[in-house]
Amino acid sequence: MTRGEEHRYTHKGIPSWHEGTGVSLTMATILIIDDEVPIRALLRTTLERAGYEITEAPNGRIGLELYRHRPTDLVITDILMPEMTGLDLILELTRAFLNVKVIAISGASDTENTLDAAKLLGVRHTLHKPFSMAALLKAVQYELAH
């Protein structure tokens, strides 16, 4: 994918309602950054069905550009990607945006060390591929609430 070919996918559903209050919440926005198209598609589909507005990028460089142009409520990033790794992306995001929320995902052979490094950079939730969509949704809900 070349520069400018990144795609934006927006969920056109009805805003969710805060349980028990009857107050409408604005749809949370999530940026998914992963070089694997099937992973992005799975995450996008799962999160759109849960009512989130999704933007996606195929690598950290494009993801950083998208975030700088339009910050989202949450970033979900793979760690091992071409052009800019997830760790480099997280470092750049946390330097430039004090309140950025990031979930790091990885399927690398040394995943535990890689995900531990992400935590040292300020990431609170990490997921080892393959992970369940229930675990993803739980992490997303927690991050957006805190």
Secondary structure, 3 states (H helix, E strand, C coil): CCCCCCCEECCCCCCCECCCCCCECCCCEEEEECCCHHHHHHHHHHHHHCCCEEEEECCHHHHHHHHHHCCCCEEEEECCCCCCCHHHHHHHHHHHCCCCCEEEEECCCCHHHHHHHHHHCCCCEEEECCCCHHHHHHHHHHHHHC
